Structure formats: C-alpha cells, structure tokens
Amino acid sequence: MNTEQMTAKIRNGQGFIAALDQSGGSTPKALRGYGVEDSEWSNDDEMFGQIHSMRSRVITSPCFGSGKVIGAILFEKTMDGMVDGKPTADALKDRGIVPFIKVDRGLADEADGVQLMKPLDKLPALLEKSVRMGMFGTKMRSVIKSANPAGIAAIVKQQFDVGDQIADAGLMPMLEPEYDITAADRAEGEEMLRAEILEHLDALPEGREVMLKLSIPVKPDHYKPVIEHPNVLRVVALSGGFSTDEACAKLSKNSGMIASFSRGLLQDLRKGQSDEEFDSTLSQAIGQIAEASVAS
C-alpha cells in the first residue's frame, strides 16, 4: 500500500485500529497478562523479545488479516523487528493493515490536572526512520486527570504543536489527549477538551489533516463536531481500562468513532493457548470490536 491507499483505508475502512504499542513500564504488566512471568526474562532485551513474540503471534494469526483490523500501532522496537521474515510494517501492509508508530517517551509529572508528554528530543530521528521504514502515521499519549482549563489548554497545544512536526515530516499524526475515565469531573472536562480541539483544528492550514485518539466520552456523540471537521481524517477511541464488553457497548453509542483498543483486544490471550485456542480467542475479540466500530 502506498500513502494514498493507506489514507483511503483509514478514512473509509470498516473496522478498527489495534494498539500493539505497550512499552517501558507497561510491558511487564502486559506480559503477565499474557502468561509470561517476570522470571522468564532477565533484562530489557529479553523482555522486549517476549513481547515481540506475542505481537508477532497476533499479527500472523489468520483472523488479524481478515479485513476487520484496518491499522495497528507499534512500539519502536516492534517496528524495528521482523514478523514472518519481513520488517513489521511490511508484514502488516501485506495483510492490508496500515502501520502507525508510538512516538512519545512517557508522561511528565502531573501539573494543572494533566500529565504532558516528556520532552521529545529524539523525535526528528525517529520520524526520519519511520518514514524510511514505510510507516503511515504516529501516535502520542498525554493524560488529563481533572477539568482544569489551563491544563487542558496546555495538553491540547502540546499535542497539536508536535503534530505539526510530524505532519511536516510526511507522517499522519494521531493526537491522544486521553481523559482518565476515573475522573469525577470528566463530563465537564470533556466540554473543555472538545472546545480546545476544535479551536486548534480551525487554525490548521487548509488541507492538513490529523487523527485523534480520545477516551469514549461520557455523553454519546460528544465528539461528533470533531469527527465531522474537514481537518480530521478519523477519530478513534481508546478502551481506557474498560473491559472489552464495556468499551464496545459505550463505543457503539458514538457515531463515526472507531476503536483503537489494546487491553480490550488482548486481554484474553495467553501464551499457553494452542494455536487454535489463540486464534479463536483473538477472532472473537476482533469480531466484537469491529462490530462496535461499524455500529458506531
């Protein structure tokens, strides 16, 4: 797939984007959930080798290339690795799946009710490598903890500022100002978040598009004006800690929003499953998430 074909796939695809980008501190937890104990690896290289084996098993499962998964978000080491004897991005594109790369380096300490992204000092080099390896877009996460106007304004500004760098490098930026689903004031804060996002979208140059990855809102169809904005390629939803059933039920009430789940996709997969059990479990999750995405 070339860039034009990948853009069309993301714009019009009837399915969802898989999030396979756990990294750093979240990797041991993901591995434990998969059935790999801490004792089975002794350093970072071995840990990332274990998670790459899991991701390779997901990507090469017959159901992953069924057409219901239209994109996949990768961690840098996964992008650098091989799947089925090919670079991971090529293995995905061979299956009709558009590859994205996670580019943030984790979260800064909380201030004004938000956690901004840590400085992205290595971003230019990563973007250059990502273009060279055939990636389509990027993803970067920051987190809103409370309805603080100054914090929400700062987090959206940072996302769009870095998004401009990414777009200038020739990649599609997926902006992710996640709203913590446990926040008591989330409904109020999501009003502020939508207003900030729309203001920045209106300021984009004509023809420049971004994607957004947002928490499933408290109020159904809250982000409809964002979804319909001419500078938005697609809006996707994170599961945010909801179970697969909860996330799918909530997502299906939001027209035009598709899933980009991690936990909701992988939560029932185990290393010890036979290939038949693994494929059946993954196929069921893919079907459920795709149905909720299409229904929305």
BALOBA-1460 file (C-alpha; in Angstrom, 3 decimals):
// residues 296
<rec num="1" residu="m" x="0.000" y="0.000" z="0.000"/>
<rec num="2" residu="n" x="1.229" y="3.488" z="-0.829"/>
<rec num="3" residu="t" x="0.373" y="6.626" z="1.183"/>
<rec num="4" residu="e" x="-2.727" y="7.402" z="-0.882"/>
<rec num="5" residu="q" x="-4.048" y="3.863" z="-0.431"/>
<rec num="6" residu="m" x="-3.325" y="3.895" z="3.300"/>
<rec num="7" residu="t" x="-5.065" y="7.255" z="3.701"/>
<rec num="8" residu="a" x="-8.154" y="5.883" z="1.962"/>
<rec num="9" residu="k" x="-8.047" y="2.755" z="4.130"/>
<rec num="10" residu="i" x="-8.044" y="4.782" z="7.341"/>
<rec num="11" residu="r" x="-10.647" y="7.259" z="6.094"/>
<rec num="12" residu="n" x="-13.143" y="4.692" z="4.818"/>
<rec num="13" residu="g" x="-12.200" y="1.364" z="6.400"/>
<rec num="14" residu="q" x="-14.921" y="-0.582" z="8.161"/>
<rec num="15" residu="g" x="-13.037" y="-1.880" z="11.167"/>
<rec num="16" residu="f" x="-10.692" y="-0.666" z="13.899"/>
<rec num="17" residu="i" x="-7.059" y="0.077" z="14.743"/>
<rec num="18" residu="a" x="-5.239" y="-2.380" z="17.008"/>
<rec num="19" residu="a" x="-2.975" y="-0.876" z="19.678"/>
<rec num="20" residu="l" x="0.131" y="-3.072" z="19.969"/>
<rec num="21" residu="d" x="2.356" y="-0.385" z="21.455"/>
<rec num="22" residu="q" x="2.889" y="-1.251" z="25.123"/>
<rec num="23" residu="s" x="6.377" y="-0.108" z="26.085"/>
<rec num="24" residu="g" x="8.641" y="0.566" z="29.042"/>
<rec num="25" residu="g" x="6.853" y="0.213" z="32.353"/>
<rec num="26" residu="s" x="3.672" y="-1.217" z="30.858"/>
<rec num="27" residu="t" x="5.430" y="-4.174" z="29.207"/>
<rec num="28" residu="p" x="5.871" y="-6.424" z="32.292"/>
<rec num="29" residu="k" x="2.178" y="-5.983" z="33.135"/>
<rec num="30" residu="a" x="1.194" y="-6.843" z="29.565"/>
<rec num="31" residu="l" x="3.413" y="-9.915" z="29.647"/>
<rec num="32" residu="r" x="1.973" y="-11.099" z="32.957"/>
<rec num="33" residu="g" x="-1.497" y="-10.775" z="31.496"/>
<rec num="34" residu="y" x="-0.344" y="-12.915" z="28.582"/>
<rec num="35" residu="g" x="1.005" y="-15.563" z="30.960"/>
<rec num="36" residu="v" x="4.724" y="-14.706" z="30.886"/>
<rec num="37" residu="e" x="6.144" y="-14.435" z="34.410"/>
<rec num="38" residu="d" x="8.895" y="-11.962" z="35.332"/>
<rec num="39" residu="s" x="11.212" y="-14.932" z="35.924"/>
<rec num="40" residu="e" x="11.075" y="-15.780" z="32.209"/>
<rec num="41" residu="w" x="13.185" y="-12.755" z="31.291"/>
<rec num="42" residu="s" x="16.177" y="-11.138" z="32.995"/>
<rec num="43" residu="n" x="16.870" y="-7.906" z="31.076"/>
<rec num="44" residu="d" x="15.190" y="-5.431" z="28.742"/>
<rec num="45" residu="d" x="16.252" y="-7.231" z="25.587"/>
<rec num="46" residu="e" x="14.715" y="-10.492" z="26.785"/>
<rec num="47" residu="m" x="11.582" y="-8.673" z="27.976"/>
<rec num="48" residu="f" x="11.098" y="-6.988" z="24.608"/>
<rec num="49" residu="g" x="11.828" y="-10.286" z="22.891"/>
<rec num="50" residu="q" x="8.931" y="-11.847" z="24.805"/>
<rec num="51" residu="i" x="6.533" y="-9.023" z="23.916"/>
<rec num="52" residu="h" x="7.645" y="-9.124" z="20.277"/>
<rec num="53" residu="s" x="6.859" y="-12.842" z="20.166"/>
<rec num="54" residu="m" x="3.370" y="-12.086" z="21.460"/>
<rec num="55" residu="r" x="2.816" y="-9.329" z="18.919"/>
<rec num="56" residu="s" x="4.156" y="-11.484" z="16.094"/>
<rec num="57" residu="r" x="1.718" y="-14.217" z="17.069"/>
<rec num="58" residu="v" x="-1.144" y="-11.698" z="16.958"/>
<rec num="59" residu="i" x="-0.101" y="-10.207" z="13.604"/>
<rec num="60" residu="t" x="0.352" y="-13.602" z="11.924"/>
<rec num="61" residu="s" x="-2.926" y="-15.019" z="13.215"/>
<rec num="62" residu="p" x="-5.257" y="-15.616" z="10.221"/>
<rec num="63" residu="c" x="-8.043" y="-13.548" z="11.801"/>
<rec num="64" residu="f" x="-5.804" y="-10.456" z="12.139"/>
<rec num="65" residu="g" x="-5.689" y="-10.138" z="8.356"/>
<rec num="66" residu="s" x="-9.433" y="-10.682" z="7.960"/>
<rec num="67" residu="g" x="-10.079" y="-7.062" z="6.942"/>
<rec num="68" residu="k" x="-11.593" y="-6.078" z="10.296"/>
<rec num="69" residu="v" x="-8.296" y="-4.637" z="11.532"/>
<rec num="70" residu="i" x="-7.506" y="-1.631" z="9.347"/>
<rec num="71" residu="g" x="-4.489" y="-0.317" z="11.250"/>
<rec num="72" residu="a" x="-2.028" y="-1.207" z="14.004"/>
<rec num="73" residu="i" x="0.024" y="0.983" z="16.344"/>
<rec num="74" residu="l" x="3.536" y="-0.295" z="17.069"/>
<rec num="75" residu="f" x="6.237" y="0.365" z="19.635"/>
<rec num="76" residu="e" x="9.590" y="1.366" z="18.110"/>
<rec num="77" residu="k" x="11.255" y="-1.979" z="18.875"/>
<rec num="78" residu="t" x="8.350" y="-3.769" z="17.204"/>
<rec num="79" residu="m" x="8.781" y="-1.588" z="14.117"/>
<rec num="80" residu="d" x="12.487" y="-2.441" z="14.132"/>
<rec num="81" residu="g" x="11.779" y="-6.174" z="14.372"/>
<rec num="82" residu="m" x="10.748" y="-8.811" z="11.869"/>
<rec num="83" residu="v" x="7.447" y="-10.649" z="11.503"/>
<rec num="84" residu="d" x="7.119" y="-13.614" z="9.190"/>
<rec num="85" residu="g" x="10.592" y="-12.883" z="7.822"/>
<rec num="86" residu="k" x="9.748" y="-9.269" z="6.901"/>
<rec num="87" residu="p" x="10.007" y="-5.875" z="8.598"/>
<rec num="88" residu="t" x="6.913" y="-5.488" z="10.775"/>
<rec num="89" residu="a" x="5.465" y="-2.600" z="8.751"/>
<rec num="90" residu="d" x="5.735" y="-4.639" z="5.539"/>
<rec num="91" residu="a" x="4.169" y="-7.684" z="7.203"/>
<rec num="92" residu="l" x="1.219" y="-5.533" z="8.264"/>
<rec num="93" residu="k" x="0.772" y="-3.894" z="4.860"/>
<rec num="94" residu="d" x="0.848" y="-7.311" z="3.212"/>
<rec num="95" residu="r" x="-2.219" y="-8.079" z="5.330"/>
<rec num="96" residu="g" x="-3.964" y="-4.821" z="4.376"/>
<rec num="97" residu="i" x="-3.193" y="-3.188" z="7.728"/>
<rec num="98" residu="v" x="-1.900" y="0.395" z="7.976"/>
<rec num="99" residu="p" x="1.091" y="0.792" z="10.349"/>
<rec num="100" residu="f" x="1.466" y="3.557" z="12.958"/>
<rec num="101" residu="i" x="4.339" y="4.168" z="15.380"/>
<rec num="102" residu="k" x="4.146" y="5.373" z="19.005"/>
<rec num="103" residu="v" x="6.498" y="8.358" z="19.326"/>
<rec num="104" residu="d" x="6.036" y="9.697" z="22.866"/>
<rec num="105" residu="r" x="8.573" y="8.927" z="25.598"/>
<rec num="106" residu="g" x="6.183" y="8.715" z="28.522"/>
<rec num="107" residu="l" x="4.452" y="11.199" z="30.781"/>
<rec num="108" residu="a" x="5.744" y="14.143" z="32.791"/>
<rec num="109" residu="d" x="4.691" y="14.669" z="36.401"/>
<rec num="110" residu="e" x="1.154" y="15.962" z="36.897"/>
<rec num="111" residu="a" x="0.661" y="19.738" z="36.859"/>
<rec num="112" residu="d" x="-2.582" y="21.705" z="36.473"/>
<rec num="113" residu="g" x="-4.523" y="18.439" z="36.439"/>
<rec num="114" residu="v" x="-2.724" y="16.938" z="33.430"/>
<rec num="115" residu="q" x="0.341" y="14.938" z="32.510"/>
<rec num="116" residu="l" x="2.039" y="16.361" z="29.452"/>
<rec num="117" residu="m" x="4.389" y="14.305" z="27.320"/>
<rec num="118" residu="k" x="8.018" y="14.230" z="28.347"/>
<rec num="119" residu="p" x="10.366" y="16.160" z="26.015"/>
<rec num="120" residu="l" x="10.634" y="14.512" z="22.604"/>
<rec num="121" residu="d" x="14.338" y="15.179" z="21.996"/>
<rec num="122" residu="k" x="14.757" y="12.176" z="19.706"/>
<rec num="123" residu="l" x="11.624" y="12.810" z="17.657"/>
<rec num="124" residu="p" x="13.278" y="14.050" z="14.409"/>
<rec num="125" residu="a" x="15.449" y="10.923" z="14.149"/>
<rec num="126" residu="l" x="12.511" y="8.638" z="14.929"/>
<rec num="127" residu="l" x="10.327" y="10.332" z="12.322"/>
<rec num="128" residu="e" x="13.058" y="10.024" z="9.700"/>
<rec num="129" residu="k" x="13.448" y="6.315" z="10.482"/>
<rec num="130" residu="s" x="9.680" y="5.765" z="10.494"/>
<rec num="131" residu="v" x="9.316" y="7.307" z="7.028"/>
<rec num="132" residu="r" x="12.182" y="5.179" z="5.780"/>
<rec num="133" residu="m" x="10.556" y="2.018" z="7.151"/>
<rec num="134" residu="g" x="7.220" y="2.731" z="5.483"/>
<rec num="135" residu="m" x="5.093" y="3.834" z="8.415"/>
<rec num="136" residu="f" x="1.928" y="5.820" z="7.698"/>
<rec num="137" residu="g" x="1.384" y="7.674" z="10.935"/>
<rec num="138" residu="t" x="2.289" y="8.211" z="14.567"/>
<rec num="139" residu="k" x="0.595" y="8.165" z="17.953"/>
<rec num="140" residu="m" x="1.462" y="10.051" z="21.141"/>
<rec num="141" residu="r" x="-0.300" y="9.987" z="24.509"/>
<rec num="142" residu="s" x="-0.778" y="12.509" z="27.281"/>
<rec num="143" residu="v" x="-3.348" y="12.315" z="30.092"/>
<rec num="144" residu="i" x="-5.979" y="14.612" z="31.597"/>
<rec num="145" residu="k" x="-6.769" y="13.962" z="35.253"/>
<rec num="146" residu="s" x="-9.207" y="16.781" z="36.035"/>
<rec num="147" residu="a" x="-11.214" y="19.609" z="34.467"/>
<rec num="148" residu="n" x="-8.536" y="22.271" z="34.791"/>
<rec num="149" residu="p" x="-8.857" y="24.820" z="31.937"/>
<rec num="150" residu="a" x="-5.165" y="25.762" z="31.946"/>
<rec num="151" residu="g" x="-4.037" y="22.130" z="31.978"/>
<rec num="152" residu="i" x="-6.402" y="21.076" z="29.204"/>
<rec num="153" residu="a" x="-5.354" y="24.037" z="27.057"/>
<rec num="154" residu="a" x="-1.686" y="23.129" z="27.587"/>
<rec num="155" residu="i" x="-2.152" y="19.458" z="26.767"/>
<rec num="156" residu="v" x="-4.034" y="20.167" z="23.525"/>
<rec num="157" residu="k" x="-1.490" y="22.797" z="22.472"/>
<rec num="158" residu="q" x="1.378" y="20.368" z="23.026"/>
<rec num="159" residu="q" x="-0.361" y="17.654" z="21.013"/>
<rec num="160" residu="f" x="-1.025" y="19.956" z="18.055"/>
<rec num="161" residu="d" x="2.456" y="21.536" z="18.178"/>
<rec num="162" residu="v" x="4.130" y="18.126" z="17.989"/>
<rec num="163" residu="g" x="1.534" y="17.058" z="15.418"/>
<rec num="164" residu="d" x="2.765" y="19.858" z="13.152"/>
<rec num="165" residu="q" x="6.316" y="18.474" z="13.342"/>
<rec num="166" residu="i" x="5.035" y="15.019" z="12.465"/>
<rec num="167" residu="a" x="2.961" y="16.230" z="9.528"/>
<rec num="168" residu="d" x="5.905" y="18.266" z="8.238"/>
<rec num="169" residu="a" x="7.941" y="15.040" z="8.244"/>
<rec num="170" residu="g" x="5.374" y="13.378" z="5.984"/>
<rec num="171" residu="l" x="3.514" y="11.248" z="8.528"/>
<rec num="172" residu="m" x="-0.085" y="11.331" z="9.785"/>
<rec num="173" residu="p" x="-0.224" y="12.468" z="13.433"/>
<rec num="174" residu="m" x="-2.659" y="10.683" z="15.738"/>
<rec num="175" residu="l" x="-3.119" y="13.019" z="18.721"/>
<rec num="176" residu="e" x="-4.070" y="11.350" z="22.018"/>
<rec num="177" residu="p" x="-5.060" y="13.661" z="24.877"/>
<rec num="178" residu="e" x="-6.561" y="10.814" z="26.945"/>
<rec num="179" residu="y" x="-9.092" y="11.732" z="29.636"/>
<rec num="180" residu="d" x="-8.776" y="9.477" z="32.701"/>
<rec num="181" residu="i" x="-12.076" y="7.562" z="32.812"/>
<rec num="182" residu="t" x="-11.991" y="7.529" z="36.640"/>
<rec num="183" residu="a" x="-12.045" y="11.350" z="36.882"/>
<rec num="184" residu="a" x="-15.168" y="12.537" z="38.696"/>
<rec num="185" residu="d" x="-15.393" y="15.711" z="36.603"/>
<rec num="186" residu="r" x="-14.863" y="14.054" z="33.223"/>
<rec num="187" residu="a" x="-18.137" y="15.276" z="31.668"/>
<rec num="188" residu="e" x="-17.223" y="18.893" z="32.470"/>
<rec num="189" residu="g" x="-13.637" y="18.435" z="31.336"/>
<rec num="190" residu="e" x="-14.669" y="16.858" z="28.036"/>
<rec num="191" residu="e" x="-16.575" y="20.040" z="27.196"/>
<rec num="192" residu="m" x="-13.344" y="21.994" z="27.653"/>
<rec num="193" residu="l" x="-11.362" y="19.397" z="25.707"/>
<rec num="194" residu="r" x="-13.698" y="19.468" z="22.719"/>
<rec num="195" residu="a" x="-13.620" y="23.266" z="22.597"/>
<rec num="196" residu="e" x="-9.809" y="23.328" z="22.680"/>
<rec num="197" residu="i" x="-9.528" y="20.652" z="19.995"/>
<rec num="198" residu="l" x="-11.951" y="22.456" z="17.682"/>
<rec num="199" residu="e" x="-10.096" y="25.752" z="18.132"/>
<rec num="200" residu="h" x="-6.813" y="24.131" z="17.100"/>
<rec num="201" residu="l" x="-8.427" y="22.270" z="14.214"/>
<rec num="202" residu="d" x="-9.820" y="25.533" z="12.877"/>
<rec num="203" residu="a" x="-6.310" y="27.000" z="12.939"/>
<rec num="204" residu="l" x="-4.738" y="24.236" z="10.831"/>
<rec num="205" residu="p" x="-3.741" y="25.104" z="7.267"/>
<rec num="206" residu="e" x="-6.211" y="24.110" z="4.595"/>
<rec num="207" residu="g" x="-5.658" y="20.529" z="3.524"/>
<rec num="208" residu="r" x="-3.744" y="19.457" z="6.636"/>
<rec num="209" residu="e" x="-5.366" y="16.518" z="8.413"/>
<rec num="210" residu="v" x="-4.821" y="14.910" z="11.804"/>
<rec num="211" residu="m" x="-6.299" y="11.953" z="13.619"/>
<rec num="212" residu="l" x="-7.416" y="11.925" z="17.246"/>
<rec num="213" residu="k" x="-7.478" y="9.121" z="19.780"/>
<rec num="214" residu="l" x="-9.852" y="10.001" z="22.614"/>
<rec num="215" residu="s" x="-11.464" y="8.380" z="25.618"/>
<rec num="216" residu="i" x="-15.010" y="7.226" z="24.917"/>
<rec num="217" residu="p" x="-16.969" y="10.258" z="26.148"/>
<rec num="218" residu="v" x="-19.452" y="10.351" z="28.999"/>
<rec num="219" residu="k" x="-22.052" y="11.879" z="26.669"/>
<rec num="220" residu="p" x="-22.633" y="9.831" z="23.480"/>
<rec num="221" residu="d" x="-21.702" y="11.634" z="20.240"/>
<rec num="222" residu="h" x="-19.934" y="14.356" z="22.220"/>
<rec num="223" residu="y" x="-17.114" y="14.426" z="19.673"/>
<rec num="224" residu="k" x="-19.326" y="14.469" z="16.580"/>
<rec num="225" residu="p" x="-18.212" y="18.039" z="15.629"/>
<rec num="226" residu="v" x="-14.592" y="16.826" z="15.806"/>
<rec num="227" residu="i" x="-15.340" y="13.742" z="13.702"/>
<rec num="228" residu="e" x="-17.030" y="15.898" z="11.060"/>
<rec num="229" residu="h" x="-14.301" y="18.568" z="10.954"/>
<rec num="230" residu="p" x="-12.668" y="18.878" z="7.488"/>
<rec num="231" residu="n" x="-9.174" y="18.694" z="9.013"/>
<rec num="232" residu="v" x="-9.810" y="15.319" z="10.691"/>
<rec num="233" residu="l" x="-9.024" y="12.060" z="8.929"/>
<rec num="234" residu="r" x="-10.502" y="9.784" z="11.617"/>
<rec num="235" residu="v" x="-11.326" y="9.761" z="15.325"/>
<rec num="236" residu="v" x="-10.581" y="6.585" z="17.247"/>
<rec num="237" residu="a" x="-11.363" y="5.538" z="20.804"/>
<rec num="238" residu="l" x="-9.144" y="4.060" z="23.485"/>
<rec num="239" residu="s" x="-10.576" y="1.493" z="25.879"/>
<rec num="240" residu="g" x="-9.082" y="3.337" z="28.869"/>
<rec num="241" residu="g" x="-9.358" y="0.456" z="31.319"/>
<rec num="242" residu="f" x="-12.878" y="-0.622" z="30.404"/>
<rec num="243" residu="s" x="-13.360" y="-4.320" z="29.762"/>
<rec num="244" residu="t" x="-13.956" y="-5.358" z="26.161"/>
<rec num="245" residu="d" x="-17.703" y="-5.655" z="26.761"/>
<rec num="246" residu="e" x="-17.947" y="-2.243" z="28.462"/>
<rec num="247" residu="a" x="-15.795" y="-0.484" z="25.895"/>
<rec num="248" residu="c" x="-17.694" y="-1.947" z="22.951"/>
<rec num="249" residu="a" x="-21.079" y="-1.103" z="24.467"/>
<rec num="250" residu="k" x="-20.049" y="2.504" z="25.075"/>
<rec num="251" residu="l" x="-18.329" y="2.874" z="21.698"/>
<rec num="252" residu="s" x="-21.384" y="1.667" z="19.779"/>
<rec num="253" residu="k" x="-23.265" y="4.758" z="21.021"/>
<rec num="254" residu="n" x="-20.797" y="7.145" z="19.340"/>
<rec num="255" residu="s" x="-21.445" y="7.594" z="15.627"/>
<rec num="256" residu="g" x="-18.345" y="7.739" z="13.429"/>
<rec num="257" residu="m" x="-15.886" y="6.806" z="16.186"/>
<rec num="258" residu="i" x="-13.957" y="3.545" z="15.758"/>
<rec num="259" residu="a" x="-11.931" y="1.561" z="18.257"/>
<rec num="260" residu="s" x="-8.202" y="1.602" z="18.896"/>
<rec num="261" residu="f" x="-8.062" y="-0.850" z="21.769"/>
<rec num="262" residu="s" x="-5.138" y="-2.566" z="23.467"/>
<rec num="263" residu="r" x="-6.413" y="-4.232" z="26.632"/>
<rec num="264" residu="g" x="-9.838" y="-4.693" z="25.052"/>
<rec num="265" residu="l" x="-8.231" y="-6.627" z="22.200"/>
<rec num="266" residu="l" x="-5.590" y="-8.680" z="24.012"/>
<rec num="267" residu="q" x="-6.993" y="-9.302" z="27.489"/>
<rec num="268" residu="d" x="-7.961" y="-12.963" z="26.971"/>
<rec num="269" residu="l" x="-4.888" y="-14.117" z="25.026"/>
<rec num="270" residu="r" x="-2.436" y="-16.454" z="26.781"/>
<rec num="271" residu="k" x="0.968" y="-17.794" z="25.787"/>
<rec num="272" residu="g" x="-0.051" y="-21.335" z="26.748"/>
<rec num="273" residu="q" x="-3.050" y="-21.442" z="24.408"/>
<rec num="274" residu="s" x="-2.825" y="-23.752" z="21.428"/>
<rec num="275" residu="d" x="-2.789" y="-22.013" z="18.049"/>
<rec num="276" residu="e" x="-6.422" y="-22.985" z="17.590"/>
<rec num="277" residu="e" x="-7.412" y="-21.583" z="21.011"/>
<rec num="278" residu="f" x="-5.363" y="-18.428" z="20.455"/>
<rec num="279" residu="d" x="-6.853" y="-17.765" z="17.026"/>
<rec num="280" residu="s" x="-10.382" y="-18.447" z="18.239"/>
<rec num="281" residu="t" x="-9.993" y="-16.086" z="21.224"/>
<rec num="282" residu="l" x="-8.434" y="-13.329" z="19.125"/>
<rec num="283" residu="s" x="-11.029" y="-13.766" z="16.373"/>
<rec num="284" residu="q" x="-13.865" y="-13.347" z="18.876"/>
<rec num="285" residu="a" x="-12.348" y="-10.120" z="20.250"/>
<rec num="286" residu="i" x="-11.690" y="-8.762" z="16.746"/>
<rec num="287" residu="g" x="-15.246" y="-9.516" z="15.681"/>
<rec num="288" residu="q" x="-16.760" y="-7.857" z="18.745"/>
<rec num="289" residu="i" x="-14.619" y="-4.720" z="18.474"/>
<rec num="290" residu="a" x="-15.145" y="-4.403" z="14.713"/>
<rec num="291" residu="e" x="-18.900" y="-4.755" z="15.164"/>
<rec num="292" residu="a" x="-18.943" y="-1.979" z="17.763"/>
<rec num="293" residu="s" x="-16.820" y="0.222" z="15.496"/>
<rec num="294" residu="v" x="-19.068" y="-0.308" z="12.481"/>
<rec num="295" residu="a" x="-22.212" y="0.071" z="14.592"/>
<rec num="296" residu="s" x="-20.932" y="3.432" z="15.797"/>
